[in-house]
Amino acid sequence: MAGIKEKIMKEVEKIPKNKIAQLYDVVHLFRVEVGSPKKAPNDMCIEAKKFFGIWKDITPEENAVLEEIQARRKRTYRTRIL
């Protein structure tokens, strides 16, 4: 493990000073992502259920806006990227 850390440190030393802040952002986000527990599918389902029925009283004007957004997305993206 120490060997890998040493290799990383040597590579970091070669990074131009004006790019160090960007490197920090990448490393920090990676560390946070690795350290944060993923939500279980059941937890995500419970959160999604909070929004059920939210659109039941939508007006025709609001519905037209949503349909236009959906049509634009279909024209822009061939497949949905998650």
N, C-alpha and C positions, 0 to 999 in steps of 0.2 A: 504494500500500500504506500509506503513512504517513497518508493521509486516513482510511482505515478505522480504523487504530489510534487516531487522534485522536478519531474518533466513538465508539469503544468506551470510551476513557478518559473522555470527557464523560458518557457514560451511566453508567459506574461511579461517577463523582462524585455522581450523583443518587441512588444506592442508599442507603437508611437504614443507619446504622452497625450496627444490630442484625441486619442481613441480610448483611453483608459476608462473614462466615465461610461462609455457605451458598453465596454466589456463588463464593468461592474454591474450595470443593469441586467445584462444577460445572465451573469453568474448568480446575482441575487434572485431573479425570477426563477431560475432553475432550482436553486436551493429551496425556495419557498414552495414551489410545485412539488418537489420530491418530499418535503417534510410535511405537507398538508395531507390529512387523510381524505381519501375519496369518499363521496357520499354513496351509500348503498342504494341500489335501485329502488328499494322500498321507501327510503327517505325522499328520493326525488319524486316518487309517485305521490307521496303525501303533500309535498310542496306544490306539485302540479294541480292537485285536487282543490287547492285554495282558489284557483282561478276558474273552476268549472262554473258555468252559468253567467260568467261576467258579460257575455255578449248577447244575452237573451232579450234585452230591451233596446237593442241597437236601432237607430232610425234609418230610413232608407238612404238618406244623404251620407250618413256614416258608413253604411254598407257599401255604397258606391265608391267611397274613398278607399276602403279596404280592398275592394275588387280591383281598382285601378293599381294599387300597390302590388297586388298579387300578379296582375298581368304584366307590369313592368319588370318584376323579378323574373317571370318566366321568359320574357324577351331577353333579359340581360344574362341569365345563367341557364345553360343547357341542362345541367343536373344540379341537384342540391348538394352543396359541400358542407359537411359538418366538421 
